[in-house]
Amino acid sequence: VGCVYETDLELGRVVIFAAGTGNPYFSTDTTAALRASEIRADVILKATKVDGIYDRDPNKHADARRYDRLTYTEALTKRLQIMDSTAFSLCMDNKIPVVVFDMYKPGILRDAVLGRKVGTLVCDEPPPK
């Protein structure tokens, strides 16, 4: 990663990376996790076509249950298919939380960037009981 963004990070600005590496075998999820690790990001915001992570495909199963919060281990062992295992493993190793949310909902990107509760949070801490 080049130094184009370094001044912005030093000034506390939000920096958004998009697209992949252009290398085979690297998904956009893995690229996001790699870049986040390189810059020691606070969080990965994964904008997608569903409003969070579900126990099964909500487009095929009306009774699908959305998780508010998962650990990396739960996301990996349940194989919930919202991110590939390499990306989740990189996030887990580097303790980078992932927030998964619906990119089509008006205002949600702003809410996510501002740290408001949106979608599903994947992190190293289990949900509070």
C-alpha positions, 0 to 999 in steps of 0.5 A, a space after each residue: 500500500 502506498 503512502 497516499 493515505 498516510 497524512 489522512 490517517 495521521 489527521 484522524 480522517 476516515 480512509 475508505 479502500 475499495 476494490 481488490 488487489 488484482 492478484 488471483 486467489 485474493 478475494 475482495 474480502 481478503 484484500 480488505 482484511 490485508 489492507 486493514 491489517 497493514 494500516 492497523 484499521 479500527 474496523 472493517 465495514 463490509 457493505 453488502 446486499 443483506 442487513 447483517 449475518 444470518 444463520 442461513 440465507 434470508 432470501 431462501 429461508 423466511 425464518 432465517 435469524 440475524 445475528 447482532 454479534 458473533 465472534 470470529 470463531 463462531 463465524 468461521 465454524 458456522 461457515 456463514 458465507 458472508 466473508 471467506 475464511 482467510 479474511 476472517 482469520 486475518 481479522 481474528 489474528 489482528 483483532 480487527 472487528 468487522 461490521 456487516 450491513 446493507 449497502 442499499 439502506 439510505 444513510 447506513 454508511 454514514 451511521 456505520 462510519 459514525 460507529 452507530 449500531 448497524 448490521 452484525 458485528 464480528 469481533 473477538 468478544 462474545 455478545 454480552 449476556 
